[in-house]
Amino acid sequence: MPALDHKIDFAVVLSVTKANPNGDPLNGNRPRQNYDGYGEISDVAIKRKIRNRLQDMGESIFVQSNDRKNDSYNSLKERADANPELNKIFKSKDGSGETFAAIACQEWIDVRSFGQVFAFKGSGNKGVSVGVRGPVSIHTATSVSPIDITSMQITKSVNSEPGKDRGSDTMGMKHRVDFGVYVFYGSINPQLAEKTGFSNEDAEKIKQALVTLFENDASSARPEGSMEVKKVYWWEHQSKLGQYSSAKVHRSLAVTPLVDNPKTFEDYEITLNELSGLKVDVIDGI
């Protein structure tokens, strides 16, 4: 398939209702929040969800989470080793890093989308160190308004180990965002797409993954229906460099609260300033 031949920018507007969209392990797993009180979802968490959706769509994924892996490999090294062509390079004394990267990009859609660092030890002093820069870049999602975090104390009254007469209550904490609207932006660079083989068809798959971002993503922290994609904005430029900078395209979308303490999505207003010569595809979440 031919590589993507034009620049793409995108934005996603999502809502959170009584859920923890992205816990901070350094802060007791409380929802991420910046110093000004605005909620955040890391770009790493967003890419994980995109990978999961692509995997649900039947795509081959290199960086799989342990609870969702669809093969028997317990490490990235094992998954790379299982590819006969990559394994041949591992064992070769003069294997080409460019060839290694090209094979990996062809094999896994997340590698040719987001890039990947392959740093594996080999036999003796021989190893592999190959870096791939991906064309798809994603910003951290930030809430439109400061978020309110509710903390709830929970207990466990079951025996974890045999031999005890009764369970001893174990105390814990659970945190959630009562309501918030978040926005994140991204871009797809055609120059890097040429190097990884990222195609127009791959771009369409990324778009579909964004629209269905929270399908099959439920957990105790994010119950079914608590995370919802409201709108996806997809700008396709007419050239590799694009008619406008990504920053200007992203600024053309504004999400503003209509009341001081918004409680529903209807309490926000979305305005889109059209840029001359640049069409935008607006897609409602499912």
C-alpha positions as CSV (number, residue, x, y, z in Angstrom):
1,M,0.0,0.0,0.0
2,P,1.3,3.5,-0.8
3,A,2.3,5.7,2.1
4,L,0.2,8.5,3.4
5,D,0.8,11.5,1.0
6,H,-0.8,14.3,3.0
7,K,-0.8,15.8,6.5
8,I,-3.6,15.0,8.9
9,D,-4.6,16.7,12.2
10,F,-7.3,15.5,14.6
11,A,-8.9,16.3,17.9
12,V,-11.1,14.3,20.2
13,V,-13.6,15.6,22.7
14,L,-14.6,13.1,25.4
15,S,-16.6,13.0,28.7
16,V,-15.9,11.3,32.0
17,T,-18.7,10.5,34.4
18,K,-18.0,9.0,37.8
19,A,-14.8,7.3,36.6
20,N,-11.0,7.5,37.0
21,P,-9.8,8.1,33.4
22,N,-6.1,7.8,34.2
23,G,-4.8,7.1,37.7
24,D,-1.5,8.5,38.9
25,P,0.5,5.7,40.6
26,L,2.7,8.3,42.3
27,N,-0.4,9.9,43.9
28,G,-2.3,6.9,45.3
29,N,-3.9,6.3,41.9
30,R,-5.9,9.5,42.1
31,P,-7.0,10.8,38.7
32,R,-4.2,12.8,37.1
33,Q,-4.4,16.5,37.7
34,N,-2.1,19.4,37.0
35,Y,-1.2,22.1,39.5
36,D,-4.1,24.3,38.3
37,G,-6.6,21.6,39.0
38,Y,-7.3,20.5,35.5
39,G,-7.6,16.8,34.8
40,E,-5.2,15.0,32.5
41,I,-5.0,11.7,30.6
42,S,-1.4,10.8,29.5
43,D,-0.6,10.3,25.8
44,V,0.7,6.9,26.8
45,A,-2.7,5.9,28.2
46,I,-4.4,7.1,25.0
47,K,-2.0,5.2,22.8
48,R,-2.7,2.1,24.9
49,K,-6.4,2.4,24.2
50,I,-5.8,2.9,20.5
51,R,-3.6,-0.2,20.4
52,N,-6.4,-2.1,22.1
53,R,-9.0,-1.0,19.6
54,L,-6.7,-1.8,16.7
55,Q,-6.2,-5.2,18.2
56,D,-10.0,-5.7,18.5
57,M,-10.2,-4.8,14.8
58,G,-7.9,-7.7,14.0
59,E,-4.7,-5.7,13.5
60,S,-1.3,-7.1,14.5
61,I,0.0,-5.3,17.6
62,F,3.6,-5.4,18.9
63,V,3.1,-3.7,22.3
64,Q,0.3,-5.8,23.8
65,S,-0.8,-5.5,27.4
66,N,-0.6,-8.8,29.3
67,D,-4.3,-9.0,30.0
68,R,-5.2,-8.7,26.4
69,K,-2.4,-10.4,24.5
70,N,-3.5,-12.8,21.8
71,D,-0.3,-14.9,21.6
72,S,1.8,-16.9,23.9
73,Y,4.8,-14.5,24.2
74,N,5.6,-13.0,27.6
75,S,7.9,-10.2,26.4
76,L,8.5,-7.9,23.4
77,K,11.8,-9.8,22.7
78,E,10.0,-13.1,22.4
79,R,7.4,-11.5,20.1
80,A,10.1,-10.0,17.9
81,D,12.1,-13.3,17.9
82,A,9.0,-15.2,16.6
83,N,9.2,-13.3,13.4
84,P,11.5,-15.4,11.2
85,E,13.0,-12.4,9.3
86,L,13.7,-10.5,12.5
87,N,15.1,-13.6,14.1
88,K,17.5,-14.0,11.2
89,I,18.8,-10.4,11.8
90,F,19.2,-11.1,15.6
91,K,21.5,-14.0,14.7
92,S,23.4,-12.2,12.0
93,K,26.7,-10.6,12.7
94,D,26.1,-7.7,10.3
95,G,22.3,-7.3,10.3
96,S,21.0,-4.0,9.1
97,G,19.1,-1.7,11.4
98,E,17.2,-0.2,8.5
99,T,16.1,-3.7,7.4
100,F,15.1,-4.6,10.9
101,A,12.9,-1.4,11.2
102,A,11.3,-2.0,7.8
103,I,10.3,-5.5,8.7
104,A,8.9,-4.5,12.1
105,C,6.9,-1.6,10.5
106,Q,5.4,-4.0,8.0
107,E,4.5,-6.6,10.6
108,W,2.9,-4.4,13.3
109,I,0.6,-1.4,12.8
110,D,1.5,0.2,16.1
111,V,5.2,0.2,15.2
112,R,4.6,2.0,11.9
113,S,2.1,4.3,13.6
114,F,3.7,5.4,16.9
115,G,7.2,4.2,16.4
116,Q,9.2,1.9,18.8
117,V,12.6,1.5,20.4
118,F,14.0,-2.1,19.9
119,A,16.8,-2.5,22.4
120,F,17.4,-6.2,23.0
121,K,20.4,-8.1,24.3
122,G,21.7,-10.9,22.1
123,S,24.2,-13.7,22.5
124,G,27.6,-12.5,23.8
125,N,28.0,-8.8,23.2
126,K,25.7,-8.9,20.2
127,G,22.4,-7.1,20.6
128,V,19.9,-5.0,18.7
129,S,19.3,-1.3,19.2
130,V,17.0,0.2,16.6
131,G,14.7,3.2,16.9
132,V,11.7,3.9,14.8
133,R,10.0,7.3,14.7
134,G,6.3,7.0,14.1
135,P,4.2,9.5,12.2
136,V,1.3,9.6,14.7
137,S,1.8,12.0,17.6
138,I,-0.7,12.5,20.3
139,H,-1.0,15.2,23.0
140,T,-1.9,14.7,26.6
141,A,-5.7,15.1,27.1
142,T,-6.6,18.0,29.4
143,S,-10.0,18.8,30.9
144,V,-11.8,22.0,29.8
145,S,-12.6,22.9,33.4
146,P,-10.9,22.1,36.7
147,I,-12.1,18.7,37.9
148,D,-13.6,17.6,41.3
149,I,-12.2,14.4,42.6
150,T,-14.4,12.3,45.0
151,S,-12.6,9.8,47.2
152,M,-14.4,6.8,48.7
153,Q,-13.1,4.4,51.4
154,I,-13.6,0.8,50.6
155,T,-13.2,-2.4,52.6
156,K,-12.5,-6.1,51.8
157,S,-13.9,-8.8,54.1
158,V,-12.8,-12.0,52.5
159,N,-10.0,-14.5,53.3
160,S,-7.1,-14.1,50.9
161,E,-5.3,-17.0,52.5
162,P,-6.6,-20.4,53.9
163,G,-6.6,-21.2,57.6
164,K,-8.2,-18.1,59.0
165,D,-11.6,-18.2,60.8
166,R,-12.9,-15.1,59.1
167,G,-11.8,-12.3,56.8
168,S,-10.1,-9.3,58.3
169,D,-11.4,-6.1,56.9
170,T,-8.8,-4.4,54.7
171,M,-9.2,-0.7,54.1
172,G,-8.5,1.1,50.8
173,M,-9.4,4.1,48.8
174,K,-11.1,4.6,45.4
175,H,-11.1,7.8,43.5
176,R,-13.2,9.2,40.7
177,V,-13.9,12.3,38.6
178,D,-17.6,13.1,39.1
179,F,-17.8,14.8,35.7
180,G,-15.4,16.3,33.2
181,V,-15.0,17.1,29.5
182,Y,-11.5,16.4,28.1
183,V,-9.9,17.3,24.8
184,F,-6.8,15.9,23.1
185,Y,-5.1,16.6,19.8
186,G,-2.9,14.7,17.4
187,S,-1.3,14.8,14.0
188,I,0.0,12.4,11.4
189,N,3.2,13.4,9.6
190,P,3.5,12.2,6.0
191,Q,7.3,12.5,5.9
192,L,7.6,10.0,8.7
193,A,4.8,7.9,7.2
194,E,7.0,7.4,4.1
195,K,9.7,5.9,6.3
196,T,7.5,3.5,8.2
197,G,5.1,2.6,5.4
198,F,2.1,4.1,7.2
199,S,-0.7,4.3,4.6
200,N,-4.1,6.0,4.0
201,E,-5.8,2.8,5.0
202,D,-3.8,2.9,8.3
203,A,-5.0,6.5,8.9
204,E,-8.6,5.4,8.5
205,K,-8.1,2.6,11.1
206,I,-6.6,5.2,13.5
207,K,-9.7,7.4,12.9
208,Q,-12.1,4.5,13.6
209,A,-10.1,3.6,16.8
210,L,-10.5,7.2,18.0
211,V,-14.3,7.1,17.4
212,T,-14.6,3.8,19.4
213,L,-11.8,4.6,21.9
214,F,-13.6,3.3,25.0
215,E,-15.3,0.2,23.6
216,N,-14.2,-2.9,25.3
217,D,-12.3,-0.8,27.8
218,A,-14.4,-1.1,31.0
219,S,-12.8,-1.8,34.4
220,S,-13.7,-1.2,38.0
221,A,-12.2,2.3,37.7
222,R,-14.0,3.0,34.4
223,P,-17.4,1.3,34.4
224,E,-19.1,0.6,31.1
225,G,-20.5,3.9,29.8
226,S,-18.6,6.2,32.1
227,M,-16.1,7.2,29.4
228,E,-17.6,8.5,26.1
229,V,-16.2,9.9,22.9
230,K,-18.4,12.9,22.0
231,K,-16.8,14.3,18.9
232,V,-13.8,13.5,16.6
233,Y,-12.5,16.2,14.4
234,W,-10.4,15.1,11.4
235,W,-8.6,17.6,9.2
236,E,-7.0,16.3,6.0
237,H,-4.6,18.7,4.3
238,Q,-4.0,18.8,0.6
239,S,-0.2,18.5,0.8
240,K,2.6,16.9,2.8
241,L,3.4,20.1,4.6
242,G,-0.2,21.1,5.0
243,Q,-1.9,24.5,4.4
244,Y,-1.6,25.4,8.1
245,S,0.5,24.5,11.1
246,S,-0.9,21.9,13.5
247,A,-1.0,24.4,16.3
248,K,-3.3,26.7,14.2
249,V,-5.5,23.8,13.2
250,H,-5.9,22.7,16.8
251,R,-6.6,26.3,18.0
252,S,-9.5,26.4,15.5
253,L,-11.5,24.2,17.9
254,A,-12.7,25.7,21.1
255,V,-14.6,24.0,23.9
256,T,-15.9,26.5,26.5
257,P,-18.1,26.0,29.6
258,L,-21.4,27.9,29.6
259,V,-21.8,27.9,33.4
260,D,-19.4,28.2,36.4
261,N,-19.8,24.6,37.5
262,P,-20.6,22.4,34.5
263,K,-22.2,19.1,35.3
264,T,-23.3,17.8,31.9
265,F,-21.9,17.9,28.4
266,E,-24.7,20.3,27.5
267,D,-23.1,22.8,29.8
268,Y,-20.3,23.2,27.2
269,E,-20.2,25.0,23.9
270,I,-18.1,23.8,21.0
271,T,-17.1,26.3,18.3
272,L,-15.1,25.5,15.2
273,N,-13.5,28.3,13.2
274,E,-13.2,27.1,9.6
275,L,-9.8,27.5,7.9
276,S,-9.9,28.5,4.2
277,G,-9.2,25.5,1.9
278,L,-9.1,23.0,4.8
279,K,-12.0,20.6,5.2
280,V,-12.9,19.0,8.5
281,D,-14.7,15.7,9.0
282,V,-16.8,15.9,12.2
283,I,-17.8,12.5,13.6
284,D,-20.1,11.8,16.5
285,G,-19.0,9.1,19.0
286,I,-20.9,5.9,18.8
